[in-house]
Amino acid sequence: MTDMSSVSPTDLKNRRAQLKRRRQIKFWQGTWRSLSILVLTGAILWGVSLPDWTIDTPEKVKIKGNKLLSIPAIRALVPLSYPQSILEIEPEKLSREIEAKAPIAKATVIRKLLPPSLTIEVIERNPAAIVLPAFSSPNAANPEVGIIDEQGFWIPKNSYADLENTLELPELIVIGLEDQFRPHWPEIYRAVSRSGVKVFEINFQSPSNLMLKTELGRVHFGAYSSFHFRRQLWVLAKMRKLPNRVRASRIDYIDLSNPDSPSVQLK
């Protein structure tokens, strides 16, 4: 411990001066720190107010991954109020809102602050068939004409029409796709799309008789069976030369309810 009696007045004066300088340094350091924070905050606020930090038109939203729908059509799905600060955009919320609007299966919103930009990557739902209500049940659920994708997701037809009038719709028509057949749709569609015979229409109206309209004419398959259906299509492909033997105008329908014993019903 320092003996205060041995400390000279000069030493005490120097120590007081050092303490004063330290307090002054701390004061100015705190002042500059506060000023720096204020300047930085002001710069950020000023930067955010610049046009580059604001999405003021749909054209500033970049769209990637689209194949069926045009970029303007997809931008019309984006629920933004223009102009909108890029900092106010919530990517996950925006993704959910876009996906809720068919025909977008998945939307990934990428928001970048440096440099400021907004990009939306989409995965579209590929239309597989046009779905018509069962003619015998006009009051059935979903009486509206719709479009179904490969996985069985039902989409109102006007969801496409309103977005893209020039979109090429599928040729395949499905009639009366009731709930009991929906779980089988992906498998049925894969089998039909790989068939050696062109299929134009699939009719589910009769649970006991699945009917297809094909390039060979109408075909009766009987009650749907996953195993038999693939075999029935294989047998149908083997009958491609049938028009060479029987005129198409004379054929009423082809009966494949028993694929081991196919028959042709004449008019």
C-alpha positions as CSV (number, residue, x, y, z in Angstrom):
1,M,0.0,0.0,0.0
2,T,1.3,3.5,-1.0
3,D,2.2,5.7,1.9
4,M,0.2,9.0,1.2
5,S,2.8,10.9,3.2
6,S,5.4,10.0,0.6
7,V,3.3,11.3,-2.3
8,S,4.3,14.7,-3.5
9,P,1.7,17.4,-4.5
10,T,3.1,17.2,-8.0
11,D,2.2,13.5,-8.2
12,L,-1.3,14.1,-6.9
13,K,-1.8,16.8,-9.5
14,N,-0.6,14.5,-12.3
15,R,-2.9,11.8,-11.2
16,R,-5.9,14.1,-11.1
17,A,-5.0,15.2,-14.6
18,Q,-4.8,11.6,-15.8
19,L,-8.2,10.8,-14.3
20,K,-9.7,13.9,-16.0
21,R,-8.3,13.0,-19.4
22,R,-9.7,9.4,-19.0
23,R,-13.1,10.8,-18.2
24,Q,-12.9,13.1,-21.2
25,I,-11.9,10.2,-23.4
26,K,-14.7,8.0,-22.2
27,F,-17.1,10.9,-22.7
28,W,-16.1,11.5,-26.3
29,Q,-16.0,7.8,-27.0
30,G,-19.6,7.5,-25.8
31,T,-20.6,10.6,-27.7
32,W,-19.1,9.3,-31.0
33,R,-20.7,5.9,-30.4
34,S,-24.1,7.5,-30.0
35,L,-23.6,9.7,-33.0
36,S,-22.4,6.7,-35.1
37,I,-25.6,4.7,-34.1
38,L,-27.8,7.7,-35.0
39,V,-26.0,8.1,-38.4
40,L,-26.2,4.4,-39.1
41,T,-29.9,4.3,-38.2
42,G,-30.6,7.3,-40.3
43,A,-28.7,5.8,-43.2
44,I,-30.7,2.6,-43.0
45,L,-34.0,4.5,-42.9
46,W,-32.9,6.6,-45.8
47,G,-31.7,3.6,-47.7
48,V,-35.0,1.7,-47.1
49,S,-36.9,4.7,-48.4
50,L,-35.0,4.5,-51.7
51,P,-36.8,2.9,-54.7
52,D,-34.4,-0.1,-54.7
53,W,-35.7,-1.1,-51.3
54,T,-39.3,-0.7,-52.3
55,I,-41.4,-3.1,-54.5
56,D,-43.5,-0.5,-56.2
57,T,-44.6,-2.5,-59.3
58,P,-45.2,-6.2,-60.0
59,E,-42.4,-6.1,-62.6
60,K,-39.9,-5.9,-59.8
61,V,-40.9,-9.4,-58.6
62,K,-38.7,-12.0,-60.4
63,I,-40.4,-15.3,-61.3
64,K,-38.5,-18.5,-61.9
65,G,-39.4,-22.1,-62.6
66,N,-42.6,-21.4,-64.6
67,K,-43.3,-23.5,-67.7
68,L,-47.1,-23.4,-68.2
69,L,-48.1,-20.0,-66.9
70,S,-46.7,-16.7,-68.0
71,I,-44.7,-14.5,-65.7
72,P,-47.5,-11.8,-65.6
73,A,-50.1,-14.5,-64.8
74,I,-48.0,-15.7,-61.8
75,R,-47.3,-12.1,-60.7
76,A,-51.1,-11.6,-60.5
77,L,-51.2,-14.3,-57.8
78,V,-48.7,-12.5,-55.6
79,P,-50.7,-10.7,-52.8
80,L,-48.6,-7.6,-52.4
81,S,-49.8,-4.0,-52.0
82,Y,-47.6,-1.7,-54.2
83,P,-45.5,0.1,-53.2
84,Q,-44.3,-2.1,-50.3
85,S,-41.0,-2.0,-48.4
86,I,-39.0,-5.2,-48.9
87,L,-38.4,-5.4,-45.1
88,E,-42.2,-5.7,-44.6
89,I,-42.5,-8.8,-46.8
90,E,-42.7,-12.1,-44.8
91,P,-41.4,-14.9,-47.2
92,E,-43.1,-17.8,-45.5
93,K,-46.5,-16.1,-45.2
94,L,-46.3,-15.0,-48.8
95,S,-45.4,-18.6,-49.9
96,R,-48.5,-20.0,-48.2
97,E,-50.8,-17.4,-49.7
98,I,-49.5,-18.1,-53.2
99,E,-49.7,-21.9,-52.8
100,A,-53.3,-21.5,-51.7
101,K,-54.1,-20.1,-55.1
102,A,-54.1,-23.0,-57.6
103,P,-52.4,-23.9,-59.9
104,I,-49.2,-23.4,-57.9
105,A,-48.0,-26.5,-56.1
106,K,-45.1,-24.9,-54.3
107,A,-43.8,-21.3,-54.1
108,T,-40.5,-20.4,-52.6
109,V,-40.1,-16.7,-51.8
110,I,-36.4,-15.5,-51.7
111,R,-36.0,-12.1,-50.2
112,K,-32.5,-10.5,-50.4
113,L,-31.5,-7.3,-48.6
114,L,-28.1,-6.9,-50.2
115,P,-28.7,-6.2,-53.0
116,P,-32.4,-5.8,-52.3
117,S,-34.5,-8.1,-54.5
118,L,-37.5,-10.4,-54.4
119,T,-37.6,-13.7,-56.3
120,I,-40.4,-16.3,-56.4
121,E,-39.5,-19.8,-57.5
122,V,-42.6,-21.8,-58.4
123,I,-43.5,-25.4,-59.1
124,E,-46.7,-25.6,-61.1
125,R,-49.4,-28.2,-61.1
126,N,-49.4,-29.9,-64.4
127,P,-53.0,-30.3,-65.8
128,A,-53.6,-34.0,-66.6
129,A,-57.3,-34.1,-67.5
130,I,-60.4,-32.0,-67.7
131,V,-63.0,-33.2,-65.2
132,L,-66.7,-33.1,-66.0
133,P,-69.4,-33.9,-63.4
134,A,-71.3,-37.1,-63.7
135,F,-74.2,-36.6,-66.1
136,S,-76.5,-38.8,-64.0
137,S,-75.8,-36.7,-60.8
138,P,-76.0,-33.0,-61.5
139,N,-76.1,-32.2,-57.8
140,A,-72.9,-34.1,-57.0
141,A,-70.1,-32.4,-55.2
142,N,-67.9,-30.2,-57.3
143,P,-70.4,-29.9,-60.2
144,E,-68.2,-27.2,-61.7
145,V,-65.9,-28.2,-64.6
146,G,-62.4,-28.6,-63.2
147,I,-58.9,-29.8,-64.0
148,I,-57.1,-32.5,-62.2
149,D,-53.4,-32.9,-62.0
150,E,-51.4,-36.2,-62.1
151,Q,-51.6,-36.6,-58.3
152,G,-55.4,-36.0,-58.2
153,F,-55.5,-32.4,-57.0
154,W,-58.7,-30.9,-58.3
155,I,-58.6,-27.4,-59.6
156,P,-61.5,-25.2,-60.9
157,K,-61.1,-24.7,-64.6
158,N,-61.5,-21.0,-64.3
159,S,-58.3,-20.9,-62.1
160,Y,-56.4,-21.5,-65.4
161,A,-58.7,-19.5,-67.6
162,D,-58.5,-16.4,-65.5
163,L,-54.7,-16.6,-65.4
164,E,-53.7,-17.7,-68.8
165,N,-56.2,-17.8,-71.7
166,T,-53.7,-19.2,-74.0
167,L,-52.7,-22.2,-71.8
168,E,-53.0,-25.5,-73.7
169,L,-55.4,-27.6,-71.8
170,P,-55.2,-31.4,-71.7
171,E,-57.0,-33.5,-74.3
172,L,-58.0,-36.2,-71.8
173,I,-61.6,-35.9,-70.4
174,V,-62.7,-37.5,-67.1
175,I,-66.4,-37.9,-66.3
176,G,-67.8,-38.5,-62.9
177,L,-64.6,-38.9,-60.8
178,E,-66.2,-39.7,-57.5
179,D,-64.5,-40.0,-54.1
180,Q,-64.2,-43.8,-54.4
181,F,-62.0,-43.5,-57.5
182,R,-59.9,-40.5,-56.4
183,P,-57.3,-42.6,-54.5
184,H,-56.8,-44.7,-57.6
185,W,-56.4,-41.7,-60.0
186,P,-52.6,-41.4,-60.0
187,E,-52.3,-45.1,-60.8
188,I,-55.0,-44.9,-63.5
189,Y,-53.5,-41.9,-65.1
190,R,-50.0,-43.4,-65.3
191,A,-51.4,-46.6,-66.9
192,V,-53.5,-44.6,-69.4
193,S,-50.7,-42.2,-70.3
194,R,-48.3,-45.2,-71.0
195,S,-50.9,-47.2,-72.9
196,G,-50.2,-48.2,-76.5
197,V,-53.7,-47.0,-77.5
198,K,-54.7,-43.4,-77.4
199,V,-57.3,-42.7,-74.7
200,F,-59.6,-39.6,-75.1
201,E,-62.1,-40.1,-72.3
202,I,-62.4,-42.0,-69.0
203,N,-65.9,-42.5,-67.7
204,F,-66.4,-43.4,-64.0
205,Q,-70.2,-43.0,-63.8
206,S,-70.9,-46.7,-63.3
207,P,-68.9,-48.3,-60.4
208,S,-69.4,-51.7,-62.0
209,N,-68.2,-50.7,-65.5
210,L,-65.3,-48.4,-66.1
211,M,-65.5,-47.1,-69.7
212,L,-62.9,-45.6,-71.9
213,K,-63.2,-43.8,-75.2
214,T,-60.1,-44.7,-77.3
215,E,-58.9,-44.5,-80.8
216,L,-60.3,-48.0,-81.3
217,G,-63.7,-47.0,-80.0
218,R,-65.5,-47.4,-76.7
219,V,-64.1,-50.0,-74.3
220,H,-65.8,-51.6,-71.3
221,F,-63.5,-52.6,-68.5
222,G,-66.0,-53.8,-65.9
223,A,-65.4,-53.0,-62.2
224,Y,-62.0,-51.3,-61.7
225,S,-59.1,-53.5,-60.5
226,S,-55.6,-52.2,-60.3
227,F,-54.1,-55.5,-61.5
228,H,-56.6,-56.2,-64.2
229,F,-56.6,-52.6,-65.5
230,R,-53.0,-52.8,-66.5
231,R,-53.5,-56.1,-68.2
232,Q,-56.7,-54.9,-69.9
233,L,-54.8,-52.0,-71.4
234,W,-52.0,-54.4,-72.6
235,V,-54.6,-56.6,-74.3
236,L,-56.2,-53.5,-75.8
237,A,-52.9,-52.6,-77.3
238,K,-52.7,-56.0,-78.9
239,M,-56.0,-55.3,-80.7
240,R,-54.7,-52.2,-82.5
241,K,-55.2,-53.9,-85.9
242,L,-58.9,-54.5,-85.2
243,P,-60.0,-51.7,-87.6
244,N,-58.3,-53.6,-90.4
245,R,-60.7,-56.5,-89.8
246,V,-63.9,-54.7,-88.7
247,R,-65.0,-51.3,-89.8
248,A,-65.1,-48.9,-86.9
249,S,-68.6,-47.8,-87.8
250,R,-69.8,-51.4,-87.0
251,I,-68.3,-51.6,-83.6
252,D,-70.5,-50.7,-80.6
253,Y,-67.9,-51.3,-77.9
254,I,-65.0,-53.6,-77.0
255,D,-65.6,-55.7,-73.9
256,L,-62.4,-56.3,-71.9
257,S,-64.2,-57.1,-68.6
258,N,-62.4,-60.4,-68.9
259,P,-59.0,-59.7,-70.4
260,D,-58.4,-63.4,-71.0
261,S,-61.5,-63.5,-73.3
262,P,-62.0,-60.1,-75.0
263,S,-64.9,-59.6,-77.3
264,V,-66.3,-57.1,-79.7
265,Q,-70.0,-56.0,-79.5
266,L,-71.2,-55.1,-83.0
267,K,-74.0,-52.6,-83.6
